[in-house]
Amino acid sequence: MDNKRLIKEAAGAVKSLIGIDEQKINALLNDTADALIEAKDAVLEANRMDLLQMETTNPKYDRLKLTSERIDGMAADMKQVALLPSPLNHILSDTVRPNGMRIQKVSVPFGVIGIIYEARPNVTFDVFSLCIKSGNVCLLKGGSDAVHSNRALVVIIKEMLAKHAMNPSVCTLLPSGHEATTALLQATDEVDLVIPRGSSSLINYVREHARVPVIETGAGICHTYFDEKGDLDKGRAIVTNSKTRRVSVCNALDCLVIHRNRLMDLPSICSGLPDHHVIIYADENALMALTGHYPPSLLHPSAPEHYGTEFLDYKMSIKTVDSLEMALAHIACYSSKHSECIVSESEEAIRSFMQCVDAACVYANVSTAFTDGAQFGMGAEIGISTQKMHARGPMALQELTTYKYLITGDGHVRS
């Protein structure tokens, strides 16, 4: 079936979701989560076929890989979304004008949401659960890297939609080729919103070629600033966790910024990294502080290109600064406005950092690994927006709604 027809059929399915009972949606989500667990072996086999086509050294490999535990997590996230209250038909404001006319602002679905994503098959289930719960049709445009995995997952979704007598086009998987991307980005009459999830090159391509509205889920170039008054134990734990927990995700640490007066503590702060074979690109001062205390094969002098880089790998850079103001300036220069952290016991420094840093998520003594919809209590996420219009940070049910005004009166006319 050609791309335009698939998109048109998805747009036509919007009507089937209008006024649908919330309990029916919740039952669908719970049954789909259970079906995923039952089909685990088939999904893992499909994923294995995708993994065979990718080098294990590719930073995307970890994102692409599904495991039994990750599939359990996908199912659990879907069940969590089922437990959340519907974001629809909330009265956001209610005003009665002096002439008696009533104006209500009410939350409603966007309609058709297109998601373009690369080697992340878990996105398939996250997007479907959030879109259907918020009354939206989802158009999935996965990459060729995950073609077998995505197909296997959508088969499960389609089977459950049929079981619940729902229009199968409310979840539509487009072909993996570039032609489908072009068709989706040009579908101004059928698609209400496109959200890209992936590399900066993908996001830039979508921004430059889309004729439909776009919410960017930008690259995650994340910093942690270890302040002059930072707690050593907290800093060590936060740096280790945010760098090594999962390197292929957008909330992973890319650059440690350290106050010059704490350079003597740098070996201790980085002591949890050699076990994970983390390569460090350090500036001159940090390099001197680490020499003799960090494996020489993993320690290298930094170059300009090591700052402002989203490594998505067991790599990070270190920048030495003389003050909080210099740390703020470095972050402002290189941040992607995703997630930034300060480690400090100074309330004044924390307050200044949190006020001045321009990012979707700003942390004080907390690992940036928490930038995640599930960790924020949203059940799942459709992406991390680094924009400031409509949605910012983890996007979930509320961010997948817009609003309309309902105006009622009693024969009112305007003079």
C-alpha positions as CSV (number, residue, x, y, z in Angstrom):
1,M,0.0,0.0,0.0
2,D,1.4,3.4,-0.9
3,N,2.4,6.0,1.7
4,K,-0.3,8.6,0.9
5,R,-3.0,6.0,1.2
6,L,-1.8,4.8,4.5
7,I,-1.6,8.4,5.8
8,K,-5.1,9.1,4.5
9,E,-6.6,6.0,6.1
10,A,-4.9,7.0,9.4
11,A,-6.5,10.5,9.2
12,G,-9.8,8.8,8.5
13,A,-9.5,6.8,11.7
14,V,-9.6,10.0,13.9
15,K,-13.4,9.9,14.0
16,S,-13.4,6.5,15.5
17,L,-11.7,7.8,18.7
18,I,-14.1,10.6,19.3
19,G,-16.0,10.0,22.5
20,I,-14.6,6.5,23.0
21,D,-15.1,5.2,26.5
22,E,-12.0,5.5,28.7
23,Q,-12.5,2.1,30.2
24,K,-12.3,0.6,26.7
25,I,-9.0,2.3,26.1
26,N,-7.6,1.1,29.4
27,A,-8.7,-2.5,28.7
28,L,-7.1,-2.3,25.2
29,L,-3.8,-1.1,26.8
30,N,-3.8,-3.8,29.5
31,D,-4.6,-6.6,27.0
32,T,-1.9,-5.3,24.6
33,A,0.7,-5.3,27.4
34,D,-0.2,-8.9,28.3
35,A,0.0,-9.9,24.6
36,L,3.5,-8.4,24.4
37,I,4.6,-10.6,27.2
38,E,3.0,-13.7,25.6
39,A,4.7,-12.9,22.3
40,K,8.1,-12.1,23.9
41,D,10.0,-14.9,22.1
42,A,8.7,-13.8,18.6
43,V,9.6,-10.2,19.4
44,L,13.1,-11.1,20.6
45,E,13.7,-13.2,17.4
46,A,12.6,-10.2,15.2
47,N,14.9,-8.0,17.2
48,R,17.8,-10.5,16.8
49,M,17.3,-10.2,13.0
50,D,17.8,-6.4,13.3
51,L,20.8,-6.7,15.6
52,L,22.6,-8.9,13.1
53,Q,22.6,-6.1,10.6
54,M,24.3,-3.6,13.0
55,E,27.8,-3.6,14.4
56,T,28.0,-4.1,18.1
57,T,30.3,-1.0,18.3
58,N,27.6,1.2,16.9
59,P,26.3,3.6,19.6
60,K,22.8,2.8,18.4
61,Y,23.2,-0.9,19.1
62,D,22.2,-0.6,22.8
63,R,19.1,1.5,21.8
64,L,18.1,-1.1,19.2
65,K,18.6,-4.1,21.5
66,L,15.6,-5.6,23.2
67,T,15.9,-8.0,26.2
68,S,13.4,-9.9,28.2
69,E,13.8,-7.3,31.0
70,R,13.3,-4.4,28.5
71,I,10.1,-6.0,27.1
72,D,8.8,-6.5,30.6
73,G,9.5,-2.8,31.2
74,M,7.6,-1.8,28.0
75,A,4.6,-3.8,29.1
76,A,4.7,-2.3,32.6
77,D,4.9,1.2,31.2
78,M,1.8,0.5,29.0
79,K,-0.1,-0.7,32.1
80,Q,1.0,2.4,33.9
81,V,-0.4,4.6,31.2
82,A,-3.7,2.7,31.5
83,L,-3.8,3.7,35.2
84,L,-3.4,7.4,34.5
85,P,-6.4,9.7,34.2
86,S,-7.4,10.8,30.7
87,P,-6.1,14.2,29.7
88,L,-9.1,14.9,27.6
89,N,-12.1,17.1,28.2
90,H,-10.5,18.9,31.1
91,I,-11.9,22.4,31.5
92,L,-8.8,24.6,31.6
93,S,-10.7,27.8,32.1
94,D,-14.3,28.8,32.5
95,T,-15.4,32.4,32.1
96,V,-18.8,34.1,31.9
97,R,-18.6,37.5,30.1
98,P,-20.6,40.5,31.4
99,N,-23.2,39.9,28.6
100,G,-23.8,36.4,30.0
101,M,-21.9,34.5,27.2
102,R,-19.9,31.6,28.6
103,I,-16.5,30.7,27.3
104,Q,-14.8,27.4,28.3
105,K,-11.3,26.3,27.3
106,V,-11.3,22.5,27.0
107,S,-8.4,20.0,26.3
108,V,-8.8,17.9,23.1
109,P,-6.6,15.6,21.0
110,F,-4.4,16.9,18.2
111,G,-5.8,14.2,15.9
112,V,-3.0,12.6,13.9
113,I,0.5,12.5,15.4
114,G,3.4,11.3,13.3
115,I,6.5,10.0,15.0
116,I,9.8,9.6,13.1
117,Y,12.3,7.5,15.1
118,E,15.5,5.6,14.5
119,A,16.8,2.4,16.2
120,R,14.5,2.4,19.2
121,P,11.7,-0.2,19.0
122,N,10.5,0.5,22.5
123,V,9.2,3.8,21.1
124,T,6.6,1.9,19.1
125,F,4.8,0.8,22.3
126,D,5.3,4.1,24.2
127,V,3.9,6.1,21.3
128,F,0.9,3.9,20.8
129,S,0.0,3.8,24.5
130,L,0.3,7.6,24.9
131,C,-1.5,8.5,21.6
132,I,-4.4,6.1,22.1
133,K,-4.9,7.3,25.7
134,S,-4.9,10.9,24.6
135,G,-7.4,10.2,21.8
136,N,-4.8,10.6,19.0
137,V,-4.1,8.4,15.9
138,C,-0.3,7.6,15.6
139,L,1.6,7.3,12.4
140,L,4.8,5.5,13.1
141,K,7.8,6.0,10.8
142,G,10.6,3.8,12.2
143,G,14.0,3.4,10.7
144,S,15.3,0.5,8.6
145,D,17.6,-0.5,11.5
146,A,14.6,-1.7,13.5
147,V,12.2,-2.8,10.7
148,H,11.7,-6.4,11.9
149,S,11.3,-5.3,15.6
150,N,8.7,-2.6,14.7
151,R,6.7,-4.9,12.5
152,A,6.5,-7.6,15.2
153,L,5.3,-5.0,17.8
154,V,2.7,-3.5,15.5
155,V,1.3,-6.9,14.7
156,I,0.6,-7.3,18.4
157,I,-1.1,-3.9,18.5
158,K,-3.2,-4.6,15.4
159,E,-4.3,-7.9,16.8
160,M,-5.5,-6.3,20.0
161,L,-7.2,-3.4,18.1
162,A,-9.1,-6.1,16.2
163,K,-10.0,-7.9,19.4
164,H,-11.5,-4.7,20.8
165,A,-13.3,-3.9,17.6
166,M,-11.3,-0.7,17.0
167,N,-10.1,0.8,13.7
168,P,-6.7,-0.8,13.0
169,S,-5.5,2.4,11.3
170,V,-5.4,4.3,14.6
171,C,-1.9,2.7,14.8
172,T,-0.2,2.8,11.4
173,L,3.3,1.8,10.6
174,L,4.7,3.4,7.5
175,P,7.4,1.7,5.4
176,S,11.0,2.3,6.5
177,G,12.2,4.1,3.3
178,H,12.8,7.8,2.9
179,E,9.8,8.2,0.6
180,A,7.5,7.6,3.6
181,T,9.3,10.3,5.6
182,T,8.8,12.8,2.8
183,A,5.1,11.8,2.5
184,L,4.6,12.2,6.2
185,L,6.3,15.6,6.4
186,Q,4.3,16.9,3.5
187,A,0.9,15.7,4.6
188,T,-0.5,19.0,5.6
189,D,-4.1,18.0,5.2
190,E,-3.9,14.8,7.2
191,V,-1.2,15.1,9.9
192,D,-1.5,17.6,12.8
193,L,1.9,17.2,14.4
194,V,5.2,15.4,13.8
195,I,7.7,14.5,16.5
196,P,11.2,13.3,15.5
197,R,13.1,11.1,17.9
198,G,16.7,10.4,17.1
199,S,20.0,12.0,16.1
200,S,20.6,15.7,15.5
201,S,20.8,15.0,11.8
202,L,17.4,13.4,11.8
203,I,15.9,16.3,13.8
204,N,17.6,18.9,11.5
205,Y,16.2,17.1,8.4
206,V,12.7,17.1,9.8
207,R,12.9,20.8,10.8
208,E,14.1,21.8,7.3
209,H,11.7,19.7,5.3
210,A,8.5,19.6,7.3
211,R,5.4,21.4,6.2
212,V,3.4,20.2,9.2
213,P,4.0,21.5,12.7
214,V,7.0,19.9,14.5
215,I,8.0,19.5,18.1
216,E,11.7,18.8,18.4
217,T,13.0,16.3,20.8
218,G,16.6,17.5,20.5
219,A,19.9,16.0,21.2
220,G,21.0,15.6,24.8
221,I,24.3,17.3,25.5
222,C,24.3,17.0,29.3
223,H,26.6,18.6,31.8
224,T,27.2,18.1,35.5
225,Y,28.9,21.0,37.3
226,F,30.8,19.9,40.5
227,D,30.8,23.1,42.5
228,E,33.5,24.4,44.9
229,K,31.2,23.3,47.7
230,G,30.1,20.0,46.2
231,D,29.8,16.9,48.3
232,L,32.3,14.3,47.1
233,D,30.2,11.2,47.7
234,K,27.2,12.7,46.0
235,G,29.4,13.9,43.1
236,R,31.0,10.5,42.6
237,A,27.6,8.7,42.6
238,I,26.0,11.2,40.3
239,V,28.8,11.3,37.7
240,T,29.1,7.5,37.7
241,N,25.3,7.0,37.3
242,S,24.6,9.7,34.8
243,K,27.5,8.5,32.6
244,T,27.4,4.7,32.8
245,R,23.8,3.8,33.6
246,R,22.9,3.7,29.9
247,V,25.2,5.6,27.5
248,S,23.1,5.4,24.4
249,V,20.2,7.6,25.8
250,C,19.8,11.3,25.6
251,N,20.0,12.0,29.4
252,A,23.5,10.5,29.7
253,L,26.4,12.7,31.0
254,D,28.7,14.2,28.3
255,C,30.7,16.8,30.1
256,L,31.8,17.2,33.7
257,V,32.5,20.8,34.6
258,I,34.6,21.1,37.8
259,H,35.6,24.0,40.0
260,R,39.4,24.5,40.0
261,N,39.5,24.3,43.8
262,R,38.2,20.8,43.7
263,L,40.6,19.3,41.2
264,M,42.3,17.4,43.9
265,D,39.1,15.4,44.3
266,L,38.7,14.7,40.6
267,P,40.3,11.2,40.8
268,S,37.8,10.2,43.5
269,I,34.9,11.8,41.5
270,C,35.9,9.7,38.5
271,S,36.8,6.5,40.4
272,G,33.6,4.7,39.3
273,L,34.3,5.2,35.6
274,P,37.3,2.9,34.8
275,D,35.2,-0.2,35.6
276,H,33.1,0.8,32.6
277,H,36.1,1.7,30.4
278,V,34.9,5.3,30.1
279,I,37.3,7.3,27.9
280,I,37.9,10.8,29.3
281,Y,38.9,13.9,27.2
282,A,40.3,16.3,29.8
283,D,41.5,19.8,29.6
284,E,45.1,20.6,30.8
285,N,44.2,21.1,34.5
286,A,42.0,18.0,34.7
287,L,44.5,15.9,32.8
288,M,47.2,16.8,35.3
289,A,44.9,16.0,38.2
290,L,44.0,12.5,36.7
291,T,47.4,11.5,35.5
292,G,48.6,8.6,37.6
293,H,45.1,8.1,39.0
294,Y,43.2,7.0,35.9
295,P,44.1,4.3,33.3
296,P,46.4,6.0,30.8
297,S,44.8,4.2,27.9
298,L,41.4,5.8,28.8
299,L,42.8,9.3,29.4
300,H,43.3,11.8,26.6
301,P,43.8,15.6,26.2
302,S,40.6,17.3,25.1
303,A,40.1,19.1,21.8
304,P,37.5,21.7,20.9
305,E,35.3,19.1,19.3
306,H,34.9,17.2,22.6
307,Y,32.8,20.0,24.0
308,G,29.2,20.3,22.7
309,T,29.3,16.6,21.6
310,E,26.6,14.1,22.5
311,F,28.8,11.0,22.7
312,L,26.2,8.3,23.1
313,D,29.1,6.1,24.2
314,Y,31.5,5.4,27.1
315,K,33.2,8.8,26.6
316,M,33.0,12.1,28.3
317,S,34.9,15.4,28.5
318,I,36.0,17.4,31.5
319,K,36.3,21.2,31.7
320,T,37.9,23.1,34.6
321,V,36.4,26.5,35.6
322,D,37.4,29.2,38.1
323,S,33.9,30.0,39.3
324,L,30.2,29.3,39.0
325,E,29.9,32.1,36.5
326,M,32.4,30.4,34.2
327,A,30.5,27.1,34.6
328,L,27.3,28.8,33.6
329,A,29.0,30.4,30.6
330,H,30.4,27.1,29.5
331,I,27.1,25.3,29.8
332,A,25.3,28.2,28.0
333,C,27.8,27.8,25.1
334,Y,27.6,24.1,24.6
335,S,24.2,23.0,26.1
336,S,21.5,21.5,23.9
337,K,19.0,22.7,26.6
338,H,18.1,19.2,27.6
339,S,19.3,18.3,31.1
340,E,21.9,20.0,33.3
341,C,23.0,19.4,36.9
342,I,24.9,21.1,39.7
343,V,26.5,19.2,42.6
344,S,26.8,21.6,45.5
345,E,25.9,22.1,49.2
346,S,25.6,25.9,48.7
347,E,22.0,27.0,48.6
348,E,23.1,30.3,46.9
349,A,25.0,28.4,44.2
350,I,22.1,26.0,43.6
351,R,19.6,28.9,43.4
352,S,21.8,30.8,40.9
353,F,22.4,27.6,38.8
354,M,18.7,26.7,38.6
355,Q,17.7,30.2,37.8
356,C,20.3,30.9,35.1
357,V,20.6,27.6,33.3
358,D,18.3,27.5,30.2
359,A,17.4,23.8,29.9
360,A,14.2,21.7,30.0
361,C,15.4,20.0,33.1
362,V,17.7,21.5,35.7
363,Y,18.9,19.3,38.6
364,A,20.6,20.0,41.9
365,N,22.3,16.9,43.4
366,V,20.4,14.5,41.2
367,S,21.6,12.5,38.3
368,T,20.4,13.6,34.8
369,A,19.4,10.0,34.2
370,F,16.1,10.9,35.8
371,T,15.0,12.9,32.7
372,D,12.5,10.3,31.7
373,G,8.7,10.4,31.5
374,A,8.3,7.2,33.6
375,Q,10.6,8.6,36.3
376,F,8.5,11.8,36.3
377,G,5.4,9.8,37.0
378,M,4.0,10.2,33.4
379,G,3.8,6.4,32.7
380,A,5.9,6.7,29.6
381,E,7.1,9.4,27.3
382,I,6.9,10.3,23.6
383,G,10.2,12.3,23.7
384,I,12.1,15.0,25.5
385,S,11.3,18.4,24.0
386,T,14.1,20.9,24.1
387,Q,11.7,23.6,22.6
388,K,9.8,26.2,24.6
389,M,6.6,26.3,22.6
390,H,3.7,24.2,23.9
391,A,5.8,21.4,25.4
392,R,9.2,21.3,27.2
393,G,11.0,18.3,28.8
394,P,9.4,14.9,29.0
395,M,6.3,14.8,26.9
396,A,3.4,12.5,27.8
397,L,-0.4,12.6,27.9
398,Q,-0.9,16.2,28.7
399,E,1.5,17.4,26.0
400,L,-0.3,15.3,23.4
401,T,-3.4,17.5,23.8
402,T,-4.3,20.9,22.5
403,Y,-7.5,22.8,23.3
404,K,-10.5,24.5,21.9
405,Y,-13.0,27.1,23.1
406,L,-16.6,26.2,23.7
407,I,-18.9,29.3,23.7
408,T,-22.5,29.1,24.8
409,G,-25.2,31.7,25.1
410,D,-28.8,32.5,24.7
411,G,-29.3,34.1,21.3
412,H,-26.3,36.5,21.7
413,V,-25.5,38.7,18.8
414,R,-22.7,41.3,18.5
415,S,-23.6,44.9,18.0
